[in-house]
Amino acid sequence: MPRFLALAALLGGLLCASAHAANEPKSIDPPTGPKTASKASPKAGAGKKKDKEIEQHLCKLRLMWWLAPKEGLELGIQQENDQGQADIVPIGISQMQINGSIDYHGQVTVPVMRKGATGEVDKKGKPIVSWLPYVTLPLKPDDTDICVILFDNGKGGANFRIFDFKPAAFPYGSLKIVNLSGAKVACSLDGKVIQADPGKAVLSSNSFATRAAPQITMAVQETGGEDRILFMSRMIMSDNSRSLFFVIERPSDNIEDRYEVTSIVDMNPNPAGLLRPASNAPASDENPPAKAPKETKAAPKKAA
């Protein structure tokens, strides 16, 4: 187990270094206005509030652990409430499983907080617990739907890897290979082959909008060594879901034990547009009440 934890920490460090580093934005503090700003008319204040809302970055966040910490950390996302004050929204995340998404609005750098001791005590001598900084997630300007894998470092912080989950970037009915090994990985999906270099993620060149069972074969190609089949099977695919396949390398002289494949699946909340928007739902009073026809039939008496 300690060996696996050390590997997870090493992978976390490598992933954090490559994730969003090139386009990491800097948070910008809003300018401090003059004291007379408080005397502005309600109309002017409403305009400023509207401008502030436009400046906020909107993004759907999906978070998970690579390996959940044993101590069970309580995490929260810091964002502004309707009054413009910092607020903590508690979140619950699982190990290598997408539980749902969070509608985030705020700065382009997302503060993830953890609940822990501040090092201070109250009047009764009990430790004061508060929300403390855990990790900051940098968003790119075009990030509107992301998946984040967290790697707890055991020191009150975490490394991370961010994936673009916009349907345009990662369509439902497709799969993505994430190569965390030091060798090249090749994947054949229904006869179409893609290759992922070490440390890279590659999307399949084909996707399936309707239910199908294509053949998928994954192999590792070591430099100067033998090729090894990692995964070979038929896989049910459709626009109901999309998958991430992670190829992990462990220290071993035996190629049979050196590589491991693990995966996560994200289910489509609206496959084939089956869910109708609320605006299209009929109103409760759109249909006439059931008693109305009975009243009209009871009125005439000539049939007696």
C-alpha positions as CSV (number, residue, x, y, z in Angstrom):
1,M,0.0,0.0,0.0
2,P,2.8,2.6,0.8
3,R,4.2,1.8,-2.6
4,F,0.9,2.5,-4.3
5,L,0.5,5.8,-2.3
6,A,4.0,6.9,-3.4
7,L,3.1,6.1,-7.0
8,A,-0.1,8.2,-6.7
9,A,1.8,11.1,-5.3
10,L,4.4,10.9,-8.1
11,L,1.7,10.8,-10.7
12,G,0.0,13.7,-9.1
13,G,3.1,15.8,-9.3
14,L,3.7,15.0,-13.0
15,L,0.0,15.7,-13.9
16,C,-0.1,19.0,-12.1
17,A,2.9,20.2,-13.9
18,S,1.4,19.6,-17.3
19,A,-2.2,20.7,-16.6
20,H,-3.3,24.1,-17.8
21,A,0.2,25.5,-17.0
22,A,0.7,27.3,-20.2
23,N,-2.6,29.2,-20.0
24,E,-2.8,29.7,-16.3
25,P,-4.7,33.0,-15.7
26,K,-4.1,35.3,-12.8
27,S,-6.9,36.4,-10.6
28,I,-7.6,40.1,-10.8
29,D,-8.9,42.0,-7.7
30,P,-11.7,44.4,-8.5
31,P,-10.6,48.0,-8.3
32,T,-11.4,49.9,-5.1
33,G,-13.8,52.8,-5.8
34,P,-13.9,56.2,-4.1
35,K,-15.8,56.6,-0.9
36,T,-18.4,58.6,-2.7
37,A,-19.4,55.5,-4.6
38,S,-21.7,54.4,-1.7
39,K,-23.9,57.5,-2.4
40,A,-24.6,56.4,-6.0
41,S,-28.2,56.0,-7.0
42,P,-29.9,52.6,-6.9
43,K,-30.0,52.6,-10.7
44,A,-26.3,53.1,-10.9
45,G,-25.6,50.5,-8.3
46,A,-27.7,48.0,-10.3
47,G,-25.7,48.7,-13.4
48,K,-22.4,48.0,-11.5
49,K,-23.8,44.8,-10.1
50,K,-24.8,43.7,-13.6
51,D,-21.3,44.4,-14.9
52,K,-19.8,42.4,-12.1
53,E,-22.0,39.4,-12.9
54,I,-20.9,39.6,-16.5
55,E,-17.3,39.5,-15.5
56,Q,-17.7,36.3,-13.5
57,H,-16.6,33.1,-15.1
58,L,-19.3,30.4,-15.4
59,C,-18.1,26.8,-15.5
60,K,-19.4,23.4,-14.7
61,L,-17.0,21.6,-12.4
62,R,-16.7,17.8,-11.9
63,L,-14.2,16.7,-9.3
64,M,-12.9,13.3,-8.1
65,W,-10.0,11.7,-6.2
66,W,-7.3,9.6,-7.9
67,L,-6.9,8.0,-4.5
68,A,-9.2,9.1,-1.7
69,P,-7.3,10.3,1.5
70,K,-7.8,8.0,4.4
71,E,-8.7,10.8,6.8
72,G,-11.7,11.8,4.6
73,L,-11.2,15.5,3.9
74,E,-14.1,17.8,3.8
75,L,-13.8,20.1,0.8
76,G,-15.7,23.2,-0.5
77,I,-15.7,25.5,-3.4
78,Q,-15.3,29.3,-2.7
79,Q,-17.4,31.6,-4.8
80,E,-19.4,34.8,-4.4
81,N,-23.0,34.7,-3.2
82,D,-25.8,37.1,-4.4
83,Q,-24.6,39.8,-2.0
84,G,-21.1,39.7,-3.5
85,Q,-19.5,38.0,-0.4
86,A,-17.2,35.0,-0.4
87,D,-19.2,31.8,0.3
88,I,-18.1,28.2,0.7
89,V,-20.2,25.5,-1.0
90,P,-19.4,22.1,0.5
91,I,-18.8,19.3,-2.0
92,G,-18.6,15.5,-1.8
93,I,-16.3,13.7,-4.2
94,S,-15.5,10.0,-4.7
95,Q,-12.4,8.0,-5.9
96,M,-12.3,7.7,-9.7
97,Q,-16.0,8.3,-10.0
98,I,-18.0,11.3,-11.3
99,N,-20.8,12.0,-8.9
100,G,-22.2,15.0,-10.6
101,S,-21.3,18.6,-11.4
102,I,-21.1,22.0,-9.7
103,D,-22.3,25.2,-11.3
104,Y,-19.4,27.5,-10.5
105,H,-19.4,31.3,-10.9
106,G,-16.6,33.5,-9.8
107,Q,-12.9,34.2,-10.6
108,V,-11.1,32.3,-13.3
109,T,-9.0,30.8,-10.5
110,V,-11.2,28.4,-8.5
111,P,-10.3,28.3,-4.8
112,V,-10.9,24.8,-3.4
113,M,-11.0,24.9,0.4
114,R,-10.6,22.2,3.1
115,K,-12.0,22.1,6.6
116,G,-9.3,21.9,9.2
117,A,-7.7,23.2,12.4
118,T,-6.4,26.8,12.2
119,G,-3.8,26.2,15.0
120,E,-5.8,28.5,17.3
121,V,-8.0,27.6,20.3
122,D,-11.2,29.2,21.6
123,K,-11.8,30.4,25.2
124,K,-12.5,26.8,26.2
125,G,-9.2,25.6,24.8
126,K,-10.8,23.7,21.9
127,P,-9.2,23.9,18.5
128,I,-10.8,26.4,16.1
129,V,-11.8,24.7,12.9
130,S,-12.2,26.8,9.7
131,W,-12.0,26.6,5.9
132,L,-8.4,26.6,4.8
133,P,-6.9,26.9,1.3
134,Y,-6.4,23.5,-0.3
135,V,-5.7,23.9,-4.0
136,T,-6.4,26.6,-6.7
137,L,-7.7,25.4,-10.1
138,P,-6.8,27.7,-13.0
139,L,-9.4,28.0,-15.7
140,K,-8.8,29.0,-19.3
141,P,-11.1,31.6,-20.8
142,D,-13.0,29.0,-22.9
143,D,-13.4,26.5,-20.0
144,T,-17.2,26.0,-19.5
145,D,-17.2,22.3,-18.5
146,I,-14.2,20.5,-16.9
147,C,-13.4,17.4,-15.0
148,V,-10.7,17.6,-12.3
149,I,-8.8,14.7,-10.8
150,L,-7.2,15.5,-7.4
151,F,-4.0,14.0,-6.0
152,D,-3.8,14.7,-2.3
153,N,-0.1,15.3,-1.3
154,G,-0.6,14.5,2.4
155,K,0.6,18.0,3.4
156,G,-2.6,19.9,3.3
157,G,-2.7,20.5,-0.4
158,A,-3.1,18.6,-3.7
159,N,-2.0,18.3,-7.3
160,F,-4.5,18.0,-10.1
161,R,-5.2,17.1,-13.7
162,I,-7.9,19.0,-15.7
163,F,-9.8,17.6,-18.6
164,D,-12.0,19.6,-21.0
165,F,-15.4,18.0,-20.8
166,K,-17.3,20.2,-23.3
167,P,-19.2,17.9,-25.7
168,A,-17.4,19.6,-28.6
169,A,-14.0,18.6,-27.1
170,F,-15.0,15.2,-25.7
171,P,-18.2,13.9,-27.4
172,Y,-20.4,11.3,-25.9
173,G,-19.9,8.0,-27.7
174,S,-16.1,8.5,-27.8
175,L,-13.2,7.5,-25.5
176,K,-10.0,9.2,-24.5
177,I,-6.7,7.6,-23.8
178,V,-4.6,9.2,-21.0
179,N,-1.0,7.8,-21.1
180,L,0.6,8.1,-17.7
181,S,3.4,5.7,-18.6
182,G,6.8,6.2,-20.1
183,A,6.0,4.2,-23.3
184,K,3.9,4.9,-26.3
185,V,0.3,3.6,-26.2
186,A,-1.6,2.6,-29.3
187,C,-5.4,2.0,-29.3
188,S,-7.5,0.6,-32.1
189,L,-11.3,1.3,-31.9
190,D,-13.3,-0.4,-34.6
191,G,-10.2,-0.5,-36.8
192,K,-9.2,3.2,-36.4
193,V,-5.9,3.6,-34.6
194,I,-4.7,6.4,-32.3
195,Q,-1.4,6.8,-30.5
196,A,-0.7,8.5,-27.2
197,D,2.8,9.6,-26.3
198,P,4.0,9.5,-22.7
199,G,2.1,12.0,-20.5
200,K,-0.4,12.8,-23.3
201,A,-4.1,12.4,-23.7
202,V,-5.6,11.5,-27.1
203,L,-9.3,11.4,-28.2
204,S,-10.5,8.6,-30.4
205,S,-10.9,9.6,-34.0
206,N,-14.3,8.0,-34.2
207,S,-17.4,8.1,-32.0
208,F,-20.8,6.3,-31.9
209,A,-24.1,8.2,-31.8
210,T,-26.1,5.0,-31.9
211,R,-25.6,1.8,-29.9
212,A,-22.7,-0.4,-31.2
213,A,-20.2,-3.0,-30.0
214,P,-16.9,-2.1,-31.6
215,Q,-13.7,-4.0,-31.1
216,I,-11.2,-2.1,-28.9
217,T,-7.5,-3.2,-28.6
218,M,-4.9,-1.3,-26.6
219,A,-1.2,-2.0,-26.6
220,V,2.0,-0.5,-25.2
221,Q,5.0,0.1,-27.4
222,E,8.3,0.2,-25.5
223,T,11.3,1.7,-27.1
224,G,13.7,-1.1,-28.0
225,G,11.4,-3.6,-26.3
226,E,8.5,-5.9,-27.1
227,D,4.9,-4.7,-27.6
228,R,2.3,-5.8,-25.1
229,I,-1.4,-6.1,-25.5
230,L,-3.0,-4.3,-22.5
231,F,-6.7,-4.6,-23.3
232,M,-8.7,-6.4,-26.0
233,S,-12.5,-6.7,-26.0
234,R,-15.7,-5.6,-27.5
235,M,-17.1,-2.5,-25.8
236,I,-20.7,-1.2,-25.8
237,M,-20.7,2.4,-27.0
238,S,-23.3,5.0,-27.8
239,D,-24.1,8.6,-27.0
240,N,-25.3,7.5,-23.6
241,S,-21.7,7.7,-22.2
242,R,-18.0,8.5,-22.8
243,S,-14.9,6.9,-21.2
244,L,-11.5,7.9,-20.0
245,F,-8.8,5.1,-20.1
246,F,-5.7,5.6,-18.0
247,V,-2.5,3.6,-18.7
248,I,-0.4,3.4,-15.6
249,E,3.2,2.2,-15.3
250,R,4.6,0.5,-12.2
251,P,8.2,-0.2,-11.4
252,S,8.8,-3.8,-12.5
253,D,11.3,-5.8,-14.5
254,N,8.5,-8.0,-15.8
255,I,6.5,-6.4,-18.6
256,E,3.5,-8.5,-17.6
257,D,3.3,-6.7,-14.3
258,R,4.5,-3.3,-15.4
259,Y,1.4,-1.7,-16.9
260,E,-2.2,-1.3,-15.7
261,V,-5.3,0.1,-17.3
262,T,-8.1,1.8,-15.3
263,S,-11.1,3.7,-16.5
264,I,-13.9,6.0,-15.6
265,V,-17.3,6.5,-17.3
266,D,-19.3,9.7,-17.6
267,M,-23.0,9.2,-18.3
268,N,-24.8,11.5,-20.6
269,P,-27.6,13.3,-18.6
270,N,-29.5,14.1,-21.8
271,P,-28.9,11.3,-24.4
272,A,-30.4,12.0,-27.8
273,G,-32.1,15.1,-26.5
274,L,-34.7,13.0,-24.5
275,L,-35.0,15.6,-21.7
276,R,-37.2,18.5,-22.7
277,P,-36.5,22.0,-21.3
278,A,-38.8,23.2,-18.7
279,S,-40.1,26.0,-21.0
280,N,-41.6,23.3,-23.4
281,A,-43.5,21.5,-20.6
282,P,-47.3,22.2,-20.7
283,A,-48.7,24.4,-18.0
284,S,-50.8,22.8,-15.3
285,D,-53.9,24.8,-16.4
286,E,-53.4,24.3,-20.1
287,N,-55.9,21.4,-20.3
288,P,-59.5,22.0,-19.3
289,P,-60.6,20.4,-16.0
290,A,-62.3,17.0,-16.2
291,K,-65.6,18.2,-14.7
292,A,-66.2,20.8,-17.5
293,P,-67.7,18.4,-20.0
294,K,-70.1,16.9,-17.4
295,E,-71.5,20.4,-16.6
296,T,-72.3,21.1,-20.3
297,K,-74.1,17.7,-20.7
298,A,-76.2,18.3,-17.6
299,A,-77.6,21.6,-18.9
300,P,-80.0,20.5,-21.7
301,K,-83.3,18.9,-20.5
302,K,-85.0,18.1,-23.9
303,A,-83.8,14.5,-23.8
304,A,-86.0,13.7,-20.9
